[in-house]
C-alpha cells in the first residue's frame, strides 16, 4: 500500500472516529406552524433566528401550512418513525384527539408553578386534557361583541346591550326605524363557525357542552332554550336570515358595509372593520364590548361568556429531540419574546397587560389601544369546546343539528337530541 493511500485511509478513519461528533452538528428541531393569523412568517422566522443564535447546539427549522391543511399534515407526519416534526402547532379542538393518539409529549411536570400562575388561567384550558398539560398556549383569541355606535345613537341608545334580551329590544327599535333591515349577523353556516357562536350563547345561558361524566349536555333545557332563541331571532327578522350560510368573513363583510348594527367575531375583524377604509364603510363607527349573556345569568352575576378559539405549541412525544424541542417552545412562548412580537399576537402572560408593559402593547399598532384592553376584559370569560377525542366527528353532528333547526327541518329539541345521540355513539367506540 502506497504512503499516499495509507495517509488517505488514516484521515478517513480519524474523520469517522474522532470527527463523528463534529459531523453530526447541532440537533435539528423541525417545527410545523400556520401561515395565517398571529405573527407573520417573517416575525416567526426572526424568533427562530434568535433562538438558533442563542443555542448553537440546536438548529430550528420551521415550515408553514394553511390552517385547513394543518390537522391532516400532523396526522400524516405521525405515521413515520421518527415523526417528520418535533414541534407542532395544535388547535384547541385537536388536543384530546392527539393526546389519546399518543402524538403529544406530556409536559405537566416541566411547567412550574410560577409559569402556571403568570399565564392566563383560561389559556391553560387549551393545552390541558384530563388534568395533564401537553404544550404551551400560544395564539390566544376569542369571539368579541362588535356594535355600530352611530346606528345605536340614531336609534336612541347610548350604550351597547349587556344581555341578549336587551339586544333584542335594541334590534327591534333599529329595525322599526329602518336603520338596517337585519340588525345582527351571525356565523351560522353548517361549519365550525356555528359551533363557536353556539358556545358563547350556551354558556351565556348557564349551559354546558358535556356533564361531569363527559356525556353530552348541550341538549338539556339550557341548550334547547338557546337554539329556540336563535330560531326566533331569524323568524322575527332581528338576525339576518342569510346567517345560516355565513361564516366569519361573511359577517365581517356585512358589518363593514353598515348593514348590521351588531356582530360576533374574532379579534381580526377590528383592524379591518374599524380602521381600514379600503375594507370598511364604517370606519370610526365600530366599538367593542363584552359579549352579552342571557338575563337570568346576568342576575346571577355572570358578566359575559364567549368562545376560546386559541392554539398551542406542543412537542411530539416520539421526537428524538424532545428536550431541545421543549426549549424552543419555552423560548417562543416566553414573556419577553411574546412582548416583543405582539403586533399580531396577544401575549399569554397576564403581566403584559399591566403598567408599562400594557402601554408598550398599546403602542404596537393602531388597533391595540382598543383590542388589548378588550382582550384582558373578555378572555377570562372564554370557554373551550369539549376536550373529547372524537370532537371533529361530534362537531359535524352538532353543526348539522343547528342547521336543521335553523332551517326548520327539525325542532330545536329534536335536532339537539339527535346530535347528542351521535355523541354517545362516538363516545362508546
C-alpha positions as CSV (number, residue, x, y, z in Angstrom):
1,X,0.0,0.0,0.0
2,X,1.4,3.4,-1.0
3,X,2.2,6.0,1.6
4,X,-0.5,8.3,0.0
5,X,-3.1,5.6,0.2
6,X,-2.2,4.9,3.9
7,X,-2.5,8.6,4.6
8,X,-5.9,8.8,3.0
9,X,-7.1,5.8,4.9
10,X,-5.9,7.2,8.2
11,X,-7.6,10.6,7.6
12,X,-10.8,8.8,6.7
13,X,-10.6,6.8,10.0
14,X,-9.9,9.9,12.0
15,X,-12.9,11.7,10.4
16,X,-15.2,8.7,11.0
17,X,-14.0,8.3,14.7
18,X,-12.8,11.5,16.3
19,X,-14.8,13.7,13.9
20,X,-18.1,11.9,14.4
21,X,-19.5,14.4,16.9
22,X,-18.5,17.4,14.7
23,X,-20.0,15.7,11.7
24,X,-23.3,15.3,13.5
25,X,-23.6,19.0,14.1
26,X,-26.4,20.6,16.1
27,X,-29.7,18.9,16.9
28,X,-32.3,19.8,14.2
29,X,-35.7,20.6,15.6
30,X,-38.4,20.7,12.9
31,X,-41.4,22.9,13.5
32,X,-44.8,22.8,11.8
33,X,-46.7,26.1,12.1
34,X,-49.5,28.0,10.4
35,X,-49.0,30.7,7.8
36,X,-52.1,32.8,8.6
37,X,-53.2,34.6,11.8
38,X,-50.9,35.6,14.6
39,X,-47.3,36.6,13.9
40,X,-46.3,36.8,10.3
41,X,-43.9,34.2,8.9
42,X,-41.3,36.9,8.8
43,X,-41.8,37.5,12.6
44,X,-41.7,33.8,13.3
45,X,-38.5,33.4,11.2
46,X,-36.9,36.2,13.3
47,X,-37.8,34.4,16.5
48,X,-36.2,31.2,15.1
49,X,-33.1,33.1,14.1
50,X,-32.8,34.5,17.7
51,X,-33.2,31.1,19.2
52,X,-30.6,29.5,16.9
53,X,-28.1,32.2,17.7
54,X,-28.6,31.8,21.4
55,X,-28.5,27.9,21.1
56,X,-25.7,26.9,18.8
57,X,-26.2,23.2,19.6
58,X,-29.8,23.3,18.3
59,X,-31.0,24.3,14.8
60,X,-34.7,25.0,14.5
61,X,-36.2,24.7,11.0
62,X,-39.8,25.9,10.6
63,X,-42.4,25.1,7.9
64,X,-45.7,26.8,7.3
65,X,-49.0,25.4,6.0
66,X,-52.6,26.8,5.9
67,X,-54.9,26.1,8.8
68,X,-57.1,23.9,6.6
69,X,-54.1,21.7,5.9
70,X,-52.6,21.6,9.4
71,X,-54.6,18.8,11.1
72,X,-54.1,16.3,8.3
73,X,-50.4,17.3,7.9
74,X,-49.8,16.5,11.5
75,X,-51.6,13.1,11.3
76,X,-49.6,12.1,8.3
77,X,-46.4,13.2,9.9
78,X,-47.0,11.0,13.0
79,X,-47.0,7.9,10.8
80,X,-43.2,7.9,10.3
81,X,-40.5,6.9,12.8
82,X,-39.2,9.3,13.9
83,X,-42.1,11.7,13.1
84,X,-41.4,14.4,10.5
85,X,-41.7,17.1,13.1
86,X,-40.6,17.7,16.6
87,X,-42.8,20.7,17.4
88,X,-46.4,21.2,16.1
89,X,-49.0,23.9,16.3
90,X,-52.2,22.4,17.7
91,X,-55.7,23.9,17.6
92,X,-57.6,23.8,20.8
93,X,-60.2,21.3,19.4
94,X,-57.4,18.7,18.4
95,X,-55.7,18.3,21.8
96,X,-57.9,15.5,23.1
97,X,-57.6,13.6,19.8
98,X,-53.8,14.0,19.6
99,X,-53.3,13.2,23.3
100,X,-55.3,10.0,23.0
101,X,-53.3,9.0,19.9
102,X,-50.0,9.5,21.7
103,X,-48.8,12.3,19.5
104,X,-48.1,14.8,22.3
105,X,-45.4,14.8,25.0
106,X,-46.9,15.2,28.5
107,X,-45.0,18.3,29.9
108,X,-47.1,18.6,33.1
109,X,-44.0,18.1,35.3
110,X,-42.0,20.6,33.2
111,X,-44.4,23.5,33.8
112,X,-43.5,25.1,37.1
113,X,-46.0,26.7,39.5
114,X,-44.8,30.2,38.7
115,X,-45.5,29.8,35.0
116,X,-48.9,28.3,35.7
117,X,-49.8,31.3,37.8
118,X,-48.4,34.0,35.4
119,X,-50.2,32.7,32.3
120,X,-53.9,33.4,32.0
121,X,-55.9,30.6,33.6
122,X,-58.2,30.3,30.5
123,X,-55.1,29.8,28.4
124,X,-54.2,26.5,30.1
125,X,-57.7,25.2,29.1
126,X,-56.3,25.0,25.6
127,X,-53.4,22.6,26.2
128,X,-54.8,20.6,29.1
129,X,-56.5,17.3,28.7
130,X,-57.8,15.4,31.7
131,X,-55.6,17.4,34.0
132,X,-52.4,16.9,32.1
133,X,-50.6,19.6,30.1
134,X,-49.5,18.8,26.6
135,X,-47.9,22.1,25.5
136,X,-47.7,25.9,25.9
137,X,-50.7,28.1,25.0
138,X,-49.7,30.5,22.2
139,X,-52.2,32.1,19.8
140,X,-54.9,33.4,22.1
141,X,-58.2,34.5,20.6
142,X,-61.9,34.7,21.5
143,X,-65.0,36.0,19.8
144,X,-65.9,39.6,20.7
145,X,-69.1,41.6,20.5
146,X,-69.0,44.4,17.9
147,X,-71.5,47.2,17.5
148,X,-72.0,50.2,15.3
149,X,-72.1,53.2,17.7
150,X,-73.6,55.5,15.0
151,X,-76.5,53.2,14.4
152,X,-77.2,52.8,18.1
153,X,-77.1,56.5,18.7
154,X,-79.5,57.1,15.8
155,X,-81.8,54.5,17.4
156,X,-81.7,56.4,20.7
157,X,-79.3,54.2,22.7
158,X,-76.2,55.4,24.5
159,X,-74.8,52.0,25.4
160,X,-74.5,48.5,23.9
161,X,-76.6,45.6,25.2
162,X,-75.4,43.7,28.2
163,X,-77.9,40.9,27.8
164,X,-79.3,39.1,24.8
165,X,-82.7,40.2,25.8
166,X,-81.6,43.8,25.7
167,X,-80.0,43.2,22.3
168,X,-83.4,42.0,21.0
169,X,-85.1,45.2,22.3
170,X,-82.5,47.5,20.7
171,X,-82.6,45.5,17.5
172,X,-86.4,45.9,17.3
173,X,-86.1,49.7,17.5
174,X,-83.2,49.7,15.0
175,X,-85.4,47.7,12.6
176,X,-88.5,49.7,13.1
177,X,-86.7,52.9,12.4
178,X,-85.3,51.4,9.2
179,X,-81.7,51.9,10.1
180,X,-80.8,48.4,8.9
181,X,-83.1,45.6,7.8
182,X,-81.4,42.9,9.9
183,X,-79.7,44.3,13.0
184,X,-77.4,41.3,13.7
185,X,-75.4,39.0,11.5
186,X,-74.1,35.6,12.7
187,X,-71.7,32.8,11.6
188,X,-74.4,30.1,11.5
189,X,-73.4,28.1,8.4
190,X,-73.1,24.4,8.7
191,X,-69.5,24.7,9.8
192,X,-67.3,25.0,12.9
193,X,-68.2,28.8,12.9
194,X,-71.7,28.0,14.1
195,X,-70.4,25.9,17.0
196,X,-68.3,28.9,18.1
197,X,-71.4,31.1,18.2
198,X,-73.4,28.4,20.0
199,X,-70.7,28.1,22.7
200,X,-71.0,31.8,23.5
201,X,-74.8,31.6,23.7
202,X,-74.9,28.3,25.5
203,X,-72.5,29.3,28.3
204,X,-74.2,32.7,28.5
205,X,-77.4,30.8,29.4
206,X,-75.7,28.8,32.1
207,X,-75.4,25.7,29.9
208,X,-72.5,23.4,29.1
209,X,-71.4,21.0,26.4
210,X,-70.8,17.9,28.5
211,X,-71.6,16.9,32.0
212,X,-69.1,15.8,34.7
213,X,-69.2,12.3,33.3
214,X,-68.3,13.5,29.8
215,X,-71.8,12.9,28.4
216,X,-73.4,15.4,26.1
217,X,-75.3,18.1,27.9
218,X,-75.9,20.6,25.1
219,X,-79.3,19.1,24.5
220,X,-80.7,19.9,28.0
221,X,-83.2,22.6,28.8
222,X,-80.5,25.3,28.7
223,X,-79.3,24.2,25.2
224,X,-82.7,23.9,23.8
225,X,-83.6,27.4,25.0
226,X,-80.6,28.8,23.2
227,X,-81.4,27.1,19.9
228,X,-85.0,28.2,20.2
229,X,-83.9,31.8,20.8
230,X,-81.6,31.6,17.7
231,X,-84.5,30.4,15.5
232,X,-86.9,33.0,17.0
233,X,-84.5,35.9,16.1
234,X,-84.5,34.8,12.5
235,X,-88.3,34.5,12.5
236,X,-88.6,38.0,13.9
237,X,-86.1,39.5,11.4
238,X,-83.7,40.5,14.0
239,X,-81.0,38.1,12.9
240,X,-80.1,38.2,9.2
241,X,-81.7,35.0,7.7
242,X,-78.6,34.6,5.5
243,X,-76.7,33.9,8.7
244,X,-77.5,30.2,8.1
245,X,-75.0,30.3,5.2
246,X,-72.5,32.8,6.8
247,X,-69.0,32.2,8.2
248,X,-66.9,34.8,9.9
249,X,-65.8,36.6,6.8
250,X,-69.4,37.0,5.6
251,X,-70.2,38.6,8.9
252,X,-67.3,40.9,8.7
253,X,-68.3,42.0,5.2
254,X,-71.9,42.6,6.1
255,X,-71.0,44.6,9.2
256,X,-68.3,46.5,7.4
257,X,-70.9,47.6,4.8
258,X,-73.0,49.1,7.5
259,X,-75.7,46.5,7.0
260,X,-75.6,45.2,10.6
261,X,-75.6,47.0,14.0
262,X,-74.2,44.0,15.9
263,X,-71.8,41.2,15.2
264,X,-69.9,38.4,17.0
265,X,-66.5,37.8,15.5
266,X,-62.8,37.1,16.2
267,X,-60.3,39.9,17.1
268,X,-59.0,40.2,13.5
269,X,-62.3,42.0,12.5
270,X,-61.5,45.1,14.5
271,X,-58.5,46.1,12.3
272,X,-60.4,45.6,9.1
273,X,-63.8,47.0,10.1
274,X,-62.8,49.8,12.4
275,X,-59.6,51.1,10.8
276,X,-59.2,50.0,7.2
277,X,-61.0,52.4,4.8
278,X,-60.3,50.1,1.9
279,X,-62.1,47.2,3.6
280,X,-64.8,49.1,5.5
281,X,-67.5,51.7,5.1
282,X,-68.0,52.1,8.9
283,X,-64.5,53.3,9.9
284,X,-64.9,55.4,13.0
285,X,-68.2,53.8,14.0
286,X,-67.0,50.4,15.3
287,X,-66.9,49.7,19.0
288,X,-66.4,46.6,21.1
289,X,-67.9,45.4,24.4
290,X,-68.3,42.3,26.4
291,X,-70.3,39.5,24.7
292,X,-73.8,39.6,26.3
293,X,-75.3,36.9,28.4
294,X,-79.0,36.0,29.0
295,X,-80.8,38.0,31.6
296,X,-81.3,35.1,34.1
297,X,-77.5,34.6,34.2
298,X,-76.8,38.3,34.4
299,X,-79.0,38.4,37.6
300,X,-76.7,35.7,39.0
301,X,-73.7,37.8,38.4
302,X,-72.4,36.5,35.1
303,X,-71.0,39.4,33.1
304,X,-70.1,37.6,29.8
305,X,-69.5,34.3,28.0
306,X,-67.6,33.6,24.8
307,X,-65.7,31.0,22.9
308,X,-62.0,30.4,23.4
309,X,-60.5,29.9,19.9
310,X,-56.9,29.6,20.8
311,X,-54.0,27.3,19.9
312,X,-50.8,25.9,21.5
313,X,-47.4,24.7,20.5
314,X,-46.5,21.1,21.6
315,X,-43.6,18.8,21.5
316,X,-44.1,15.5,19.6
317,X,-43.9,12.6,22.0
318,X,-41.8,10.3,19.7
319,X,-39.4,13.1,18.7
320,X,-35.8,12.1,19.3
321,X,-35.1,15.7,20.3
322,X,-37.8,16.3,22.9
323,X,-35.7,18.3,25.3
324,X,-34.3,20.6,22.6
325,X,-37.8,21.0,21.1
326,X,-39.2,21.9,24.5
327,X,-36.5,24.6,25.0
328,X,-37.7,26.1,21.7
329,X,-41.3,26.0,22.7
330,X,-40.5,27.7,26.0
331,X,-38.5,30.4,24.2
332,X,-41.2,31.0,21.6
333,X,-43.9,31.4,24.3
334,X,-41.7,33.3,26.8
335,X,-42.8,36.5,28.3
336,X,-40.0,38.5,26.7
337,X,-40.5,37.1,23.2
338,X,-44.3,37.5,23.3
339,X,-44.0,41.1,24.5
340,X,-41.6,42.0,21.6
341,X,-43.6,40.2,18.9
342,X,-47.1,41.2,20.0
343,X,-48.1,43.4,17.0
344,X,-50.1,40.4,15.7
345,X,-50.3,38.3,18.8
346,X,-51.8,38.8,22.2
347,X,-49.4,37.5,24.9
348,X,-50.4,34.6,27.2
349,X,-48.8,36.4,30.2
350,X,-51.1,38.4,32.4
351,X,-48.3,40.7,33.5
352,X,-48.0,42.0,29.9
353,X,-51.4,43.7,30.4
354,X,-50.3,45.9,33.3
355,X,-48.4,49.1,33.7
356,X,-45.5,49.9,31.3
357,X,-45.9,46.6,29.6
358,X,-49.5,47.4,28.8
359,X,-48.6,50.8,27.4
360,X,-45.9,49.2,25.2
361,X,-48.5,46.7,23.8
362,X,-50.9,49.6,23.0
363,X,-48.2,51.3,21.0
364,X,-47.6,48.4,18.6
365,X,-50.3,49.2,16.0
366,X,-53.4,51.5,15.8
367,X,-55.7,48.7,16.9
368,X,-54.0,47.6,20.1
369,X,-55.1,50.6,22.3
370,X,-58.6,49.1,21.8
371,X,-58.0,45.4,21.3
372,X,-55.5,44.8,24.1
373,X,-57.7,46.1,27.0
374,X,-60.7,44.4,25.4
375,X,-58.9,41.1,25.3
376,X,-57.9,41.4,29.0
377,X,-61.5,42.1,29.9
378,X,-63.1,39.4,27.7
379,X,-60.7,36.5,27.8
380,X,-61.4,35.4,31.4
381,X,-65.0,34.6,30.2
382,X,-63.8,32.4,27.3
383,X,-64.9,28.7,27.2
384,X,-63.2,25.9,25.3
385,X,-65.1,23.3,23.3
386,X,-65.2,19.8,24.8
387,X,-61.8,18.0,25.2
388,X,-63.0,14.8,23.7
389,X,-61.0,12.7,21.2
390,X,-64.0,12.4,18.8
391,X,-64.6,16.1,18.7
392,X,-64.3,16.6,14.9
393,X,-66.9,14.0,14.2
394,X,-69.1,15.2,17.1
395,X,-68.8,18.8,15.9
396,X,-70.1,17.7,12.4
397,X,-73.2,16.1,14.1
398,X,-73.9,19.3,16.0
399,X,-73.3,21.5,13.0
400,X,-75.9,19.5,11.2
401,X,-78.3,19.8,14.1
402,X,-78.0,23.5,14.3
403,X,-78.6,23.8,10.6
404,X,-81.6,21.5,10.7
405,X,-83.2,23.6,13.5
406,X,-82.4,27.0,11.9
407,X,-83.9,25.9,8.6
408,X,-87.0,24.3,10.3
409,X,-86.2,20.8,9.3
410,X,-86.4,19.7,12.9
411,X,-87.5,21.3,16.2
412,X,-84.5,22.5,18.3
413,X,-85.1,19.8,20.9
414,X,-85.2,17.0,18.3
415,X,-82.1,18.3,16.4
416,X,-80.1,18.6,19.6
417,X,-81.2,15.2,20.9
418,X,-80.2,13.6,17.6
419,X,-76.8,15.2,17.8
420,X,-76.4,14.1,21.5
421,X,-77.2,10.5,20.5
422,X,-74.4,10.7,17.9
423,X,-72.0,11.9,20.6
424,X,-73.0,9.0,22.9
425,X,-72.4,6.6,20.0
426,X,-68.9,8.2,19.3
427,X,-68.0,8.0,23.0
428,X,-68.7,4.3,23.1
429,X,-66.3,3.5,20.3
